[in-house]
Amino acid sequence: MRRESLWLKFVRYWYGIDSKLDERQLAEVERIGNNAYVISGVVELILLVITLIMALTIKSELALWFLPLAIAIIMLMMSAYTYLAMRKLKIFSVEITADERPKAIRRIWIKAIIAGIIGAVFGTLGSALGASSVQNNLVNVLDFWPQGLWLGVCCGAGSAIGRVQRLKVIKEDE
């Protein structure tokens, strides 16, 4: 048996897949990852060329705003592609017994809290960075905790809701 790739570990963690995958599903997951990697690599190269042209011909400030926004949009599109392609495989449902449900819910809440904390930190830092670049001055990061808190709550709640919906309680054979 071969080792799990980093992509497969990421997919297992991010989508909460605990079950074993057969060879066909493993091959499909790897194919989806390879497609996403190739598409995002080519598109990011094109975006870099466009940014370079913008920096040389128009204003360099506009190019500095264009590149991160374009890359963020591409990453959102790739995550949507990955999610929709994975959903076709029908590997999202996590089959558990009724006895395992409380433990699974507790694990989901722990992962949701971690996702919320990470979202809050990045939301606060991102808001402060955006405000400091607009004002051309350093700002106090702690002034932006409400934005970070809001993003953290959204990330944590979204993570918890998505994972709980994928739980599928099966009956034990007696």
Summary of the structure (lengths in Angstrom):
residues: 174
radius of gyration: 20.4
end to end distance: 32.1
largest distance: 73.4
contacts: 447
relative contact order: 0.11
helix: 78%
strand: 3%
